[in-house]
Amino acid sequence: MKSRFLIPAGLALLAGMACTAQAAVPLAEADFAAPAARVETPARSSAAAALRQFAAQFRGEAGSLPPGFPLQVGDVAELADASLGYGFQVYDVDANSLAAGSGLSAAARATGTWRFAVLRGGRPIGLVTLVQEGDQWQAVSFGGAGLVQEMDAIVQSQARGTQLRYLRLPQATADFIEVRSGDKAARFAPLRAAREALLLKARVGDGLMAEAELLPELRDAVARNVER
């Protein structure tokens, strides 16, 4: 599952850069929140600062695009117009809980890692990933243009008020968007890595799958990886 792309070392980017926003401030933002519902959390403030510093590094290279550049732009000068979109926390599905009979939603554990969409002209061009270190948030990678564009299509297709979470199961090389509306049972949009790892066929309609449809394949995939 390549949902996270590290910044090429030659670009001398932000690994090791600690932003100063305090993580202890009790602010929260819903995953994939619409613009009006976004909150200036410490993680978001740090992501915005990281994006500004990232763009500043390439200000003198307008007219070029360094090899392996992690955001989907045609020219580094386009970063001047980049901004942050929605953010979401990464949830890891605990393989042991899943094997013991828990469902996907119940087995999901918050990792504390947050990712924010990087936008230009309203179009996602990548992700910035942040982790909490002590009382600070640190930007550790940029990239994931293909992933965020796939997720964005799912996010934009949902009705207002729908709750979304990003779930990943590393042992099965699979990630999903959990979609929950009101008191209805959650359904899941398997992302590309999950479709490939689980050999899922394309689905008609909204592409969402019930938990019961996914669990047998996921548990088999986990068991195969444990046996290796």
N, C-alpha and C positions, 0 to 999 in steps of 0.2 A: 504494500500500500504506500504510494508516494503522495501522501497528503501534506507532507512538509518538505520543502526544499531548502536546504541550507544555502547561505550566501557563499558564493565562491570566494575562497581565501584571498585570491589575487585582487579582489575588489576592495579589500581593507575596510570592511563594513562594521556593523554594529555589535558583533559578539563582544561582550565585555563592557558595553556601554550601559551604565546604570542611570536611568532617569530618576529625577528627584521626587516625583509624586509619592506621597506616603500611602502605602497599601492599607493601613489601618483605618482610613477614613470610611465610615459606614455608609457608603453609597453603593447602589446596585443598579444594574442595567439588565433587562431581559435579553435573552439570546435572540439574535436576529431582529432586534427592535426596529420599528419604523422610525423615520426621522423625528417625529414629534415626541416619541417616547424614549429617546436616547438621553443618557445622563452622563455628565462630565465626571466619570469615575476616575480614580487614580490610574487605572489601566488604560483608559481611553486617552487621558492627558499624556501619559507616557508614550503611547503609540503615536499620537500626533507630533510630539517632540521628536521621536525617532524618525518619523517620515520627513520632517523638516531637515533634520541633520543629514539624513540619507540623501535627500535631493541636493543639499548644499555641497556635498562632496563632488558632485558631477557638474556643478554650475559652469565650470570652465571648459567642459567637454561638449558643449552644444554643437550639434551637427554630426555627432558620432554616437555609436552604441557599443560599449565595451563587450567583448566576447563573454557569453554566459550570463548576460544581464538578467536578473531574476524577475523583473516586472515586464509586462507586455506593453512596451511602448516602441515607437519607431525611432525616437530620438530622445536622448536624456533631457533635452530642453522641455519636453512635455511634462516632466516631473513638477515643474513650477505650478501646474494646474491641478496636481493630484491632491486628493483629500481623503478623509476616512469615511467609510460607510458603517454598516452595522458591525457589531462585534458578537462573538459567541465563545462560550467556554467549551473546552474539549472534555468530553466524558469518555472514560475507558470502561468497557464492559468487562467485569471480572470473570475470567474464564472458569475459575473454580465454582463460582456461584451459578454460572450458566450450566456447567456440567452437572451440578447438584439439583437442577430442576428450576432455577429461577428464570424468569423471562428477561428479555433484553432490557426493558425499562427498569425493572427491579434490580438488575445486576449492574447498572450503570453507576459509576463513581466519578465525581468531579475531580479533575486533575489539578485545578488551579491555573492551568495554562489558558490564556485567552488569545484569540486571533481576531484581527480586524480587517475587513475588506478595504483595499486601497482602490479608490475610484478616480477616473478622469472622464469628465463630461458625462457623469452618471453611469459609466460603464466600468465594471470591475476589471482591474488589470493585475491583481495579485493580492497577497495577504501579508500582513506583518504579524509575527508571533511574539508574544511576551510571556515571561515567567516571573514569578514573584521570588525575590531573594531578600530575605529579611523584611525591612520596611520599604523596599523599593521594587519597582517593576523594571525589568530589563528586556530590551528587544534583542532577540536571538536569531531571527531569520526573516528574510523577505522571499517571496516566491509564490508558488501555488496558483498561477493564473488559470490553468485549466480547471483546477478544483473549484476555485471560487466562482468561475463562470458557470460550471455545472450546478453548484449550489444555488447561485443567484436565480437560475431558471426555476428551481423548485420553490425558493422563497417567494418570488414574485407571483407564482401561480396560486398561492394559498389565500384563502379568505381572511379578511380582517379579524383579528382576535385569535387566530390559530397559534398554538404554542409549538415552537420548534426547538430541537436540541441536536447537536452534532455528537454522534456516538461512534466510537471505533473499537474494534476487537483486534488487537495486534496479532494474536495467535492465529487468526483466520485471515489475516491481511484484508480486512473488510471494514468499511465505514459506511455510515447511514445518516440520514436526516430523520429524526423521529418527528412525526406529525400528529398533534393531538388537538382535537377540537371539542370544546365543551366536555361533556361527560362520556363521550364516545371513546372506545378503546383506541389506543395509539396504533398508528400504521407507520410504515417505514419506507423511505425512498432509498434503495441501495445505490450508492455512488459507483463510479466506474470500477474502482478497485474491487468492491464487493461483487459486482456483476461478473467480473472476470474470474475472481477467486472461487466463487460458488457456481460458476457456469449457469448463471440465471438468464433465462430467455427474456427478450424484450416483451413488455406488457402493453396492452392497449389501455386507453383511458388515462388516468392520472399517474400511472406507474407505481402507485403505492402498494405495499404488500402487508398482509396481516402478519402478526408475530408468529402465529402457528405455521405459516408457510415458510418462514425463515429458520426457525429453531432447529429442525432436524439437520439441515445442511451445516449450520453454524457449529452445532455440537460435534458433528462428524469431522469438520475441519479442525476444531480444537483437539479432538482425540488424535487425529493423524499427526498434528504438530507435536503433541506431547510424546508420542511414541518414537519420534525421530531421535 
